[in-house]
Every structure is written in C-alpha cells, then in structure tokens.
Amino acid sequence: MIISLATTPFPFHHLSLPRHHRRLSTTTITASSSSSSQTPPSYRPIIPISTTPTPQNLYQPFRPPPSPLPPQFRGLDVATRLEILSNRMGLWYEYGPLVNTLFAEGFTPSTLEEITGISGVEQNQLVVGSQVHQSLKETLDPETLSYFDKGGAEILYEIRLLNAVQRTAAAIYLVQNNLDARGAREVARAMKDFPSRKIEPGWESFDGSIPGDCLSFMYYRQSIEHKDLSPVKRKAALETALECAVSESAKKRVLEELEGKRDKTSGDDLVAIAAKVPVVRLHMGEVAESTSVVVLPVCKAEEREEGILRAPLECRTEGDFGILVSDKGWNRWVVLPGWEPLAGVGRGGVVVEFKDAKALPWRAKREYKQEPILVVADRGRKEVMSNDGFYLIMKEKRGSDDGRSGELKVERGFVLKETGVTVSLGTVVLVVRPPKYEDDGQLNEDDWD
C-alpha cells in the first residue's frame, strides 16, 4: 500500500519570524520646529541581525511512482482499456498492466473474463509476466528481450520466484535453448531447489549459478532415485543430465556415473557416509514436487523404546496402483521426499517425533533448538560402529519419580563407546526440521557437540 503524504508544506513555513529577529530599517529622527536648531545625529539599530538559518523544507510533496503503463495507454477511460484488452491491441507486456488498473476499478477476474475473453489464469500471467519483463529490461539487451514478445507472459511467469541474478541467467538460458513455458518451469524449479540439496551426493560438482548445471543436477538426482527401480529410466536421466551440463566438473561427474565408475562403494565409504547426519528443513510443497517419496512409520519420543519396537518393520507398495502395504497396523505415518540418505533405509526404518531438538547433541546457543524435529533411524543397523556416527538410545533420566527409567536421546558413537555401549536402537540417518517460509540455512558440522 502506498501512503500519500500531505502536499501542504509544514505549518511553520507560513509563520513570520518574531519581532526581535527582524532586521530593522535605518531611520533618521529629526527635531520638531520648536526644538533647538541643532540637528541631532542619526540613530542606527542596536539589535544585531539574527544568524539563525531559515528552516529548510523537510517534507517533500508526494511523487507517485512512474506508471507501468506505456505512454499510449495512460489516461484512458475504463471502456477504452476494456477494448484494448478484448482486442489484444499492442504487445502483451504493454496491455498486461491494464488488468491491475481494472482490478482497482472494482472488476473481478471472472467479470474481466466475461468481457474480454481472457481467463483468470491468463490474467495472472499477464500481470506477473509484465512485471518480470519490466525487471529484465535493466539487465537484458533489446534483442534478447524480444524473444518474449510473443507468448512470453506464460514463459516469464514461471521464473517469477527467482531473484534478480537468477532471473537474468534463466532468461538468457531460455532464449539460447528456445525453451517454452514447460522448460522454463523446470529451469526455475531446478535453480530454486539447488541450494537446499547440499546433502545430496555430487552437489559440489555442479555450479548453482548456471541454469544448465542446475538442470543437470536435477536429472542426476533422478538417476540415483531410479538406480534400483528402472535401469532404462536411470540411463535416460543421466543422458539428459549430460546434455544439460555446462561446467566441466558437472560433465565429469555425470559421465562417471553413466560409465558405472561410481556404482561401487567400499566399506570404509559406508562408515564415512553413516557418520554424516544431514539436518534438512522440509520446504513447502517439496513432497508434492518429488519424483519419488518414502513412507515411514512414526512414533512419539514419549513412547520410548516400546514405541520403536512396536512400529512396523516393513512398508512397501504392491500392484499396478502402488498400494501401500505394511506388515502390521499402525496409526501414524509420514511421507518424505526420496532423499539420498533415505534411499539406503530398507526394512526397519522408523521416524521418532521429538517436541524439540534438545534430545540432539547440538550446541546450546542455537535458536532452532526449540523447534519440533523428526529423527529418521535405521533399526537394521544397531551396532555402534563409527565414532562420529549418531545413534538412537535410551538414556537414564535422573530424578525421575514417575516409573520411567529413561528417555530417547541421540548420541555420538565415541560417547557410547566410552561408556561401553555397543548396541543402539538404530543408526540415525537424517534429521528433518519443519517447513518454514524463511530458509535459515542448514546445520553446519561445527554445530554438533
């Protein structure tokens, strides 16, 4: 909302200065005819001239922002604006801003659709697309920008959520590769999603500032998801990733995967992978956009060891419709994206819901310690192997008088080994934080105690 300031100058501009601040004019006082003939000397003012500076105008009159409408469309009445929209007179990004002006006049999307024939979806694309087009004028040359003169509203609408730098890079990539709205949607999604994928293998080989590398990494991830499902889909995803890759490091990574040089993993590598427990924040709509998902049983931390032991050990899909089947009945489940750490969790995966993150060995001065979290553990790997790994255990609770002997905690491997503990309830593979509108980053390795 734009608030208009008063155009009337501040009141003290109309006030005259006090009398003692005025400059007195020089006058000559003469004697009357009855007085002595001697003329007295003239008198000059004895009050000094004020040196106080004149108050400046601190408040400027309101100047409205420049109109987004082209000059030929300004000052038109409602009927003329409706006619322009109905006949699509001009380029789409020229008459697109007229939609907002008609909304301000009280028109609704449905009413505009009846009058102009422009659907509500297209109205939204015209308004948002014209704003994106306007922002690109400052960074793109006219020849590149002219690519979006025809049908550009639908294309530019898809990159609306990218920041200014990403938006410019994406627009150039769309022009160079002659992509449509569907391609723009994939590019925008890949670029927006790339920063949150730091935990994924191979992420460091791709350049997040290059749209082609972001697309390549998206298909690279899909190839990992299809690794045990469909060799044909996996190969197709890798070939597409190689076509999209721009940087040499990205091409090398995809090519190695395509040639099978990264299929084998040594036992030492497995221990090293287990020691790294990623902490990720689930993004809004991320599950819906995932190409594969993982369904796991959930138990509350208050249910302690008994809840973990009662949770189903296996959950799988069956039949052509992928019907979910469990080895026993259970009330609480969670659906998570098919992240790489979850791909290795087979029979025995379980999720523990904690009311806050105090059960984790995090440093005390972290603001998100009050957030609820989900801890994903693999009950198939109970042995405490790595000193740097994290394991789910039952820890004795001091001062408890309610008959409960302990509480669920997450502890490092070397701490358990020092106390003689060799078997846990499961190896922790992932910690999930709740969705949040602002992304405050991932947990660093230094943040663990």
Phi and psi in degrees as a GROMACS rama.xvg file:
@    title "Ramachandran Plot"
@    xaxis  label "Phi"
@    yaxis  label "Psi"
@TYPE xy
-100.142  123.884  ILE-2
-98.8182  123.684  ILE-3
-84.6427  127.181  SER-4
-81.2186  154.999  LEU-5
-66.4646  137.951  ALA-6
-86.0412  -12.3255  THR-7
-72.6188  129.345  THR-8
-60.5408  159.287  PRO-9
-59.3319  141.776  PHE-10
-55.7169  -31.5705  PRO-11
-70.3071  -8.27681  PHE-12
-70.9424  -20.8347  HIS-13
-95.3588  -3.96499  HIS-14
-86.445  138.013  LEU-15
-80.5714  154.671  SER-16
-69.3985  153.554  LEU-17
-60.0463  156.609  PRO-18
-60.2304  -36.9139  ARG-19
-74.784  -5.11116  HIS-20
-99.1707  -3.0899  HIS-21
-80.7973  153.299  ARG-22
-87.6403  123.647  ARG-23
-84.1736  138.375  LEU-24
-78.5158  151.911  SER-25
-81.5169  126.635  THR-26
-126.044  157.995  THR-27
-111.708  123.711  THR-28
-96.1009  122.233  ILE-29
-109.958  151.992  THR-30
-80.2003  155.663  ALA-31
-75.1833  170.257  SER-32
-65.3152  -24.2679  SER-33
-82.5028  -11.2804  SER-34
-84.5434  -179.211  SER-35
-63.7281  149.628  SER-36
-71.5106  -13.8135  SER-37
-71.3894  126.501  GLN-38
-81.9089  122.874  THR-39
-70.031  156.577  PRO-40
-68.1042  155.066  PRO-41
-75.8167  151.6  SER-42
-107.695  138.827  TYR-43
-110.397  154.213  ARG-44
-61.2095  143.422  PRO-45
-104.39  -7.29985  ILE-46
-85.3616  122.463  ILE-47
-68.8117  154.815  PRO-48
-72.5751  134.317  ILE-49
-66.4091  135.363  SER-50
-99.0139  5.95387  THR-51
-66.8789  125.339  THR-52
-67.8338  148.044  PRO-53
-66.1111  130.682  THR-54
-56.6518  137.469  PRO-55
-88.5908  159.375  GLN-56
-77.667  104.322  ASN-57
-81.5898  -20.2348  LEU-58
-114.446  119.476  TYR-59
-94.2747  148.395  GLN-60
-60.5239  148.241  PRO-61
-66.1621  130.89  PHE-62
-117.404  112.65  ARG-63
-63.8237  152.292  PRO-64
-64.4195  157.819  PRO-65
-61.1241  142.363  PRO-66
-69.1341  136.156  SER-67
-73.1097  -10.3342  PRO-68
-78.5706  142.943  LEU-69
-61.734  156.419  PRO-70
-55.0548  -35.4268  PRO-71
-72.58  -12.8049  GLN-72
-105.812  2.2314  PHE-73
-84.7173  146.526  ARG-74
74.4553  17.2699  GLY-75
-87.2091  149.872  LEU-76
-80.4077  174.037  ASP-77
-62.9193  -43.2699  VAL-78
-61.4095  -41.3949  ALA-79
-67.8539  -39.6807  THR-80
-63.684  -40.2397  ARG-81
-63.7555  -38.1547  LEU-82
-66.138  -40.2488  GLU-83
-63.0019  -43.3316  ILE-84
-67.5844  -39.5316  LEU-85
-64.3362  -37.0405  SER-86
-99.0663  2.54531  ASN-87
51.0574  52.2009  ARG-88
-81.0775  112.727  MET-89
102.014  -170.935  GLY-90
-82.3224  154.547  LEU-91
-61.6223  -37.133  TRP-92
-78.1958  -7.53701  TYR-93
-86.1799  -45.9226  GLU-94
-90.7531  -8.30358  TYR-95
-57.8119  -44.5894  GLY-96
-63.3752  -15.0078  PRO-97
-63.0519  -26.3122  LEU-98
-61.4566  -45.0267  VAL-99
-63.8379  -38.5378  ASN-100
-65.1786  -32.8542  THR-101
-75.3042  -31.9109  LEU-102
-60.9202  -39.2238  PHE-103
-66.1497  -24.1131  ALA-104
-82.1396  -4.14356  GLU-105
107.559  1.27977  GLY-106
-74.6028  147.972  PHE-107
-106.252  160.761  THR-108
-55.8178  -39.5788  PRO-109
-67.1919  -38.1136  SER-110
-66.385  -42.8586  THR-111
-63.6729  -35.4157  LEU-112
-64.6036  -39.5063  GLU-113
-66.8316  -36.2128  GLU-114
-83.5463  -45.2276  ILE-115
-99.8694  -18.3214  THR-116
82.3549  5.95982  GLY-117
-93.1158  120.183  ILE-118
-66.5598  164.381  SER-119
-61.9365  -38.0845  GLY-120
-63.9458  -44.0801  VAL-121
-67.5327  -35.0591  GLU-122
-59.2025  -45.3705  GLN-123
-63.0485  -40.8184  ASN-124
-65.3656  -37.477  GLN-125
-65.593  -44.3795  LEU-126
-66.5588  -52.1281  VAL-127
-69.8938  -43.0577  VAL-128
-61.1846  -39.0532  GLY-129
-66.5569  -33.2773  SER-130
-68.3151  -41.6944  GLN-131
-64.3662  -42.3892  VAL-132
-59.6954  -41.8808  HIS-133
-63.303  -39.7808  GLN-134
-68.7201  -28.0485  SER-135
-79.8691  -13.9255  LEU-136
-61.4475  -28.5305  LYS-137
-79.7439  -17.3715  GLU-138
-120.103  -17.6279  THR-139
-110.477  147.532  LEU-140
-76.1178  155.854  ASP-141
-56.7282  -35.8072  PRO-142
-65.0405  -44.1345  GLU-143
-65.9401  -40.8519  THR-144
-67.9913  -25.9811  LEU-145
-67.0601  -14.9792  SER-146
-59.0644  -29.1719  TYR-147
-94.7983  12.1564  PHE-148
-66.3174  -33.9288  ASP-149
-113.611  117.76  LYS-150
71.3268  15.6803  GLY-151
-75.614  -19.0276  GLY-152
-61.6945  -45.8336  ALA-153
-67.2577  -34.4391  GLU-154
-73.8445  -50.3153  ILE-155
-68.636  -24.2337  LEU-156
-59.9645  -33.8839  TYR-157
-71.5764  -22.6824  GLU-158
-103.076  19.3957  ILE-159
-64.5024  -29.9766  ARG-160
-85.9894  -5.42987  LEU-161
-80.3658  152.754  LEU-162
-75.1189  178.297  ASN-163
-61.1585  -43.4106  ALA-164
-67.7212  -46.1561  VAL-165
-63.0463  -39.0216  GLN-166
-63.3835  -42.262  ARG-167
-65.008  -45.6699  THR-168
-62.2467  -40.637  ALA-169
-65.6125  -42.051  ALA-170
-62.2205  -43.1433  ALA-171
-63.3403  -41.0848  ILE-172
-64.7749  -38.7474  TYR-173
-64.1802  -41.0661  LEU-174
-67.6579  -45.1999  VAL-175
-63.7846  -31.7404  GLN-176
-106.067  5.97682  ASN-177
52.211  50.4966  ASN-178
-90.6495  152.193  LEU-179
-97.0893  -165.926  ASP-180
-63.7838  -37.2015  ALA-181
-65.3038  -42.5682  ARG-182
-65.1703  -37.2938  GLY-183
-63.4396  -37.4262  ALA-184
-64.4974  -41.8823  ARG-185
-67.3635  -40.0698  GLU-186
-63.3067  -46.5029  VAL-187
-63.6307  -41.7393  ALA-188
-65.5661  -41.6214  ARG-189
-65.152  -41.9088  ALA-190
-70.2567  -38.1659  MET-191
-70.6737  -32.4669  LYS-192
-85.1656  -22.4773  ASP-193
-57.0566  -47.4392  PHE-194
-60.25  -27.0356  PRO-195
-85.86  3.21683  SER-196
-105.479  25.9939  ARG-197
-60.6459  -26.1696  LYS-198
-78.4666  -12.905  ILE-199
-76.3633  145.187  GLU-200
-66.5969  139.118  PRO-201
84.9852  -1.62688  GLY-202
-58.4662  -38.503  TRP-203
-68.9459  -13.9761  GLU-204
-83.8211  -9.22272  SER-205
-111.187  148.917  PHE-206
-100.538  114.53  ASP-207
-69.861  -14.6586  GLY-208
-85.6428  -7.37412  SER-209
-106.492  117.172  ILE-210
-55.917  -38.5883  PRO-211
-62.9663  -39.5568  GLY-212
-66.7759  -37.8208  ASP-213
-63.3474  -42.643  CYS-214
-64.4539  -42.0579  LEU-215
-60.5966  -42.2257  SER-216
-66.2975  -34.6233  PHE-217
-62.2799  -45.3332  MET-218
-71.4942  -31.6592  TYR-219
-61.8738  -43.1205  TYR-220
-63.1383  -40.9993  ARG-221
-62.5837  -34.2411  GLN-222
-65.5266  -34.0885  SER-223
-70.0165  -36.9754  ILE-224
-67.1801  -32.8665  GLU-225
-90.6429  7.35216  HIS-226
-59.243  -42.481  LYS-227
-102.636  3.73577  ASP-228
-105.193  -55.9314  LEU-229
-142.478  107.708  SER-230
-60.2926  -33.0624  PRO-231
-67.0854  -45.9425  VAL-232
-65.4656  -37.4897  LYS-233
-63.9151  -45.1327  ARG-234
-64.9375  -40.3514  LYS-235
-64.0057  -39.5659  ALA-236
-65.8978  -39.7907  ALA-237
-68.1435  -37.9271  LEU-238
-65.2577  -39.5544  GLU-239
-66.924  -38.4568  THR-240
-62.4579  -38.4789  ALA-241
-68.2922  -36.0354  LEU-242
-66.9407  -35.7264  GLU-243
-82.0522  -25.7759  CYS-244
-60.551  139.34  ALA-245
-114.181  -49.3179  VAL-246
-73.3358  153.308  SER-247
-66.2859  -36.5284  GLU-248
-65.2471  -37.4836  SER-249
-67.421  -43.2843  ALA-250
-61.7986  -41.175  LYS-251
-63.4812  -43.4065  LYS-252
-63.3771  -46.2289  ARG-253
-66.4183  -40.3248  VAL-254
-64.8899  -39.5914  LEU-255
-62.9521  -39.7568  GLU-256
-68.235  -37.8654  GLU-257
-68.5106  -33.7594  LEU-258
-86.3464  -0.231044  GLU-259
81.0022  16.7061  GLY-260
-77.3503  -11.0048  LYS-261
-116.383  17.1596  ARG-262
-75.4644  -31.6077  ASP-263
-95.3099  137.264  LYS-264
-129.275  127.053  THR-265
-74.867  166.821  SER-266
-65.0812  -36.893  GLY-267
-62.9521  -36.5412  ASP-268
-65.3951  -36.9967  ASP-269
-64.0711  -40.4831  LEU-270
-64.8691  -40.3538  VAL-271
-65.4044  -40.2975  ALA-272
-64.8891  -39.6145  ILE-273
-64.7535  -28.7974  ALA-274
-73.0265  -21.5286  ALA-275
-93.2397  110.889  LYS-276
-106.097  105.115  VAL-277
-71.9041  143.837  PRO-278
-115.738  112.444  VAL-279
-121.44  151.365  VAL-280
-101.752  127.763  ARG-281
-72.1723  126.905  LEU-282
-89.3555  155.341  HIS-283
-60.8139  126.788  MET-284
75.6078  6.21925  GLY-285
-67.8668  -35.2466  GLU-286
-65.6826  -42.1196  VAL-287
-65.756  -30.7037  ALA-288
-88.3776  -6.92361  GLU-289
-74.7213  141.926  SER-290
-77.4399  -21.2415  THR-291
-144.92  150.234  SER-292
-131.161  165.193  VAL-293
-126.499  131.091  VAL-294
-109.105  123.752  VAL-295
-132.241  147.221  LEU-296
-71.7522  149.201  PRO-297
-122.158  136.454  VAL-298
-130.65  151.121  CYS-299
-80.3643  150.933  LYS-300
-62.9031  -28.3988  ALA-301
-67.7942  -19.6529  GLU-302
-78.4981  -11.5548  GLU-303
57.2757  -152.104  ARG-304
-64.523  -33.5604  GLU-305
-60.8909  -38.6154  GLU-306
-66.4137  -38.4917  GLY-307
-67.1644  -38.9487  ILE-308
-70.0919  -30.1055  LEU-309
-79.784  -22.2581  ARG-310
-62.6158  146.111  ALA-311
-58.2542  144.958  PRO-312
-87.827  -25.4119  LEU-313
-138.705  137.645  GLU-314
-141.286  122.554  CYS-315
-141.527  168.877  ARG-316
-106.46  146.901  THR-317
-135.626  151.927  GLU-318
78.8889  176.708  GLY-319
-67.6304  -25.1856  ASP-320
-93.4212  0.456723  PHE-321
63.1568  45.5606  GLY-322
-69.9113  132.664  ILE-323
-77.5667  128.568  LEU-324
-128.402  133.679  VAL-325
-121.349  154.593  SER-326
-75.9974  -9.84132  ASP-327
-159.041  161.701  LYS-328
-70.9199  143.336  GLY-329
-152.603  145.944  TRP-330
-91.007  -29.6538  ASN-331
-122.143  126.491  ARG-332
-134.654  160.336  TRP-333
-135.694  142.587  VAL-334
-109.621  122.556  VAL-335
-122.193  153.165  LEU-336
-60.1899  155.364  PRO-337
-77.2309  59.7913  GLY-338
-62.7211  154.836  TRP-339
-57.4031  -42.8477  GLU-340
-60.5627  -26.157  PRO-341
-84.9409  -15.6522  LEU-342
-64.4689  -31.2717  ALA-343
-87.0708  -2.63448  GLY-344
-85.4777  110.778  VAL-345
-102.517  -122.6  GLY-346
-68.4649  122.812  ARG-347
112.248  2.66942  GLY-348
-68.7969  139.711  GLY-349
-149.602  152.061  VAL-350
-118.339  130.257  VAL-351
-108.515  126.485  VAL-352
-95.0557  118.719  GLU-353
-106.421  142.338  PHE-354
-68.8581  -27.8948  LYS-355
-149.918  176.41  ASP-356
-94.1616  16.0169  ALA-357
-68.9522  -16.5444  LYS-358
-77.4564  -8.663  ALA-359
-98.5754  150.635  LEU-360
-79.7278  63.1794  PRO-361
-97.4542  161.688  TRP-362
-68.1637  147.285  ARG-363
-66.0441  -32.7397  ALA-364
-91.5572  54.6186  LYS-365
-120.166  126.681  ARG-366
-66.8177  -26.888  GLU-367
-85.536  13.5883  TYR-368
-69.9291  -16.514  LYS-369
-88.693  -5.82217  GLN-370
-77.1385  146.747  GLU-371
-69.6723  149.239  PRO-372
-138.463  161.177  ILE-373
-116.33  128.415  LEU-374
-108.142  118.479  VAL-375
-95.7219  123.427  VAL-376
-125.263  150.34  ALA-377
-105.556  106.535  ASP-378
-72.7168  -9.9019  ARG-379
-78.5739  -11.1135  GLY-380
-125.723  86.9267  ARG-381
-97.0555  -19.0855  LYS-382
-71.1171  134.884  GLU-383
-80.3578  102.298  VAL-384
-104.58  -52.321  MET-385
-93.9648  137.447  SER-386
-65.1481  -32.9206  ASN-387
-93.4814  0.124983  ASP-388
-75.4602  168.782  GLY-389
-121.918  137.442  PHE-390
-134.997  147.461  TYR-391
-90.1798  125.519  LEU-392
-137.635  168.484  ILE-393
-99.699  120.623  MET-394
-109.659  135.951  LYS-395
-59.435  134.577  GLU-396
-102.331  115.105  LYS-397
-74.5884  143.857  ARG-398
70.9455  17.7936  GLY-399
-84.6245  128.672  SER-400
-121.266  18.6861  ASP-401
-103.675  13.3058  ASP-402
87.0303  -2.53697  GLY-403
-91.8783  131.929  ARG-404
-88.83  -13.944  SER-405
-172.783  -174.277  GLY-406
-143.007  156.336  GLU-407
-73.0385  134.663  LEU-408
-141.693  163.05  LYS-409
-112.853  130.018  VAL-410
-136.731  151.422  GLU-411
-72.2271  155.745  ARG-412
-64.8468  -41.0731  GLY-413
-67.9206  -29.3618  PHE-414
-67.8479  -40.6103  VAL-415
-68.0598  -38.8469  LEU-416
-66.0319  -35.2136  LYS-417
-64.9771  -29.4799  GLU-418
-94.8656  4.90588  THR-419
84.5615  11.4797  GLY-420
-86.4325  123.168  VAL-421
-115.771  -13.7147  THR-422
-127.031  133.795  VAL-423
-116.8  -176.392  SER-424
-82.8036  -14.2238  LEU-425
161.403  155.332  GLY-426
-86.1705  129.816  THR-427
-77.0634  127.53  VAL-428
-112.305  -19.2275  VAL-429
-163.394  144.97  LEU-430
-123.128  126.761  VAL-431
-112.559  130.373  VAL-432
-101.639  154.989  ARG-433
-70.1405  158.398  PRO-434
-61.4531  148.896  PRO-435
-152.292  144.114  LYS-436
-66.6005  -37.0942  TYR-437
-98.8769  128.982  GLU-438
-89.0716  111.267  ASP-439
-98.6232  24.0415  ASP-440
87.8123  172.722  GLY-441
-94.0208  162.15  GLN-442
-77.2681  130.541  LEU-443
-81.0779  159.767  ASN-444
-62.9706  -31.8115  GLU-445
-71.2459  -12.1797  ASP-446
-81.7766  -11.1875  ASP-447
-82.3739  140.936  TRP-448
